[in-house]
């Protein structure tokens, strides 16, 4: 198994589609957030977290902060892999650390930290017990430092 795949709790491979590129022929900066969101959703589904179920119960999973460092661009047809690790940041927040690498040379493309929480029906942060329990089995320990 590739070292990239073993460095993350979850990885997902994708390809750049033509319409995701801007006039310069590279992926538009906003599209990277779509890639990152897709991989977060796939990961959460894999660990048993159902967005639709939470929404029906009046709990909305939301992003409250997004930090992205752009390292190098992707172009149409490029294959890439997104790696994801998850840490509990506080009682009310989780951080998704995500990296995008171009394949096959594994050149760094984006390094991101996405902070999320859940909002209850009153719009107040509240991490449901079931959500916390599922994630605690999949979250990296706080003392494991994320590599810069």
C-alpha positions in Angstrom: 0.0 0.0 0.0 1.2 3.5 -0.9 2.6 5.6 2.0 0.0 8.3 1.3 -2.8 5.8 1.9 -1.3 4.7 5.2 -0.8 8.2 6.5 -4.5 9.0 6.5 -7.6 7.6 8.1 -9.3 7.8 4.7 -8.2 8.4 1.1 -10.3 8.9 -2.0 -9.1 9.1 -5.7 -10.7 11.4 -8.2 -10.1 12.9 -11.6 -10.3 16.5 -12.8 -13.2 17.2 -15.2 -12.9 19.7 -18.1 -15.6 22.1 -16.7 -13.7 22.5 -13.4 -10.9 24.4 -15.1 -10.8 28.2 -15.6 -9.5 30.2 -18.6 -5.9 29.5 -17.5 -6.5 25.8 -18.0 -6.1 24.9 -14.3 -8.7 23.9 -11.7 -10.5 26.9 -10.3 -9.6 27.6 -6.7 -13.2 27.2 -5.5 -13.4 23.7 -7.0 -10.9 22.4 -4.5 -13.4 23.0 -1.7 -15.9 20.8 -3.6 -13.3 18.0 -3.8 -12.6 18.3 -0.1 -16.3 18.3 0.8 -17.0 15.3 -1.3 -14.3 13.3 0.5 -15.5 14.4 3.9 -19.0 13.2 3.0 -17.7 9.9 1.7 -15.7 9.4 4.9 -18.6 10.2 7.2 -20.9 7.8 5.3 -18.2 5.1 5.6 -18.1 5.5 9.4 -21.9 5.5 9.7 -22.9 9.2 9.8 -26.0 10.0 7.8 -26.4 13.7 6.9 -30.0 13.3 5.9 -30.9 11.5 9.2 -29.2 14.3 11.2 -31.1 17.0 9.2 -34.5 15.2 9.8 -33.7 15.3 13.5 -33.0 19.1 13.4 -29.2 18.8 13.6 -27.1 20.4 10.8 -23.5 19.5 10.2 -21.7 22.6 9.1 -18.3 24.0 8.3 -17.4 27.0 10.5 -13.9 27.6 9.1 -11.9 26.6 6.1 -8.1 27.1 5.7 -6.6 26.1 2.3 -3.0 26.4 1.2 -2.6 26.1 -2.6 0.7 24.4 -3.4 0.4 23.5 -7.2 -2.4 23.4 -9.7 -4.3 20.5 -11.2 -5.3 20.4 -14.9 -8.0 18.7 -16.9 -7.7 15.0 -16.8 -5.3 14.9 -13.9 -5.9 12.1 -11.4 -5.4 12.9 -7.7 -5.9 11.5 -4.2 -7.4 13.3 -1.2 -6.2 12.2 2.2 -8.2 12.9 5.3 -7.5 12.8 9.1 -10.0 13.9 11.7 -9.3 15.4 15.2 -11.6 16.5 17.9 -10.7 20.2 18.4 -12.9 21.0 21.3 -16.2 20.0 23.0 -18.1 21.4 20.0 -15.8 21.2 17.1 -14.0 18.7 14.9 -11.1 19.4 12.4 -10.7 17.6 9.1 -7.1 17.8 8.0 -7.1 17.1 4.2 -4.4 17.0 1.6 -4.6 16.7 -2.1 -1.8 15.1 -4.1 -1.5 14.8 -7.9 -1.0 11.2 -9.1 1.1 9.4 -9.9 4.0 11.7 -8.8 2.2 12.6 -5.5 3.0 16.3 -5.9 1.3 18.3 -3.1 -1.6 20.3 -4.5 -3.6 21.6 -1.5 -3.3 21.4 2.3 -6.5 22.2 4.1 -7.9 22.4 7.7 -11.7 22.4 7.8 -13.4 23.0 11.1 -16.9 21.7 11.6 -19.6 21.4 14.2 -23.3 20.5 14.5 -26.0 23.0 15.0 -29.2 22.1 16.8 -32.7 23.3 15.9 -32.1 26.6 17.8 -28.9 27.2 15.7 -26.6 26.5 18.7 -23.6 24.3 18.5 -24.3 20.8 19.9 -22.4 17.6 19.1 -25.0 14.7 19.4 -23.8 11.8 21.6 -24.2 9.3 18.8 -22.1 11.5 16.4 -19.4 11.9 19.0 -19.4 8.1 19.8 -19.0 7.1 16.2 -16.3 9.6 15.6 -14.3 8.9 18.7 -13.5 5.4 17.3 -12.2 7.1 14.1 -10.5 10.3 15.4 -6.8 10.6 15.6 -5.5 11.3 19.1 -5.0 15.0 19.9 -1.3 14.4 20.7 -0.6 13.1 17.2 0.6 16.2 15.5 -0.5 16.9 11.9 2.5 17.2 9.6 3.1 20.7 8.2 
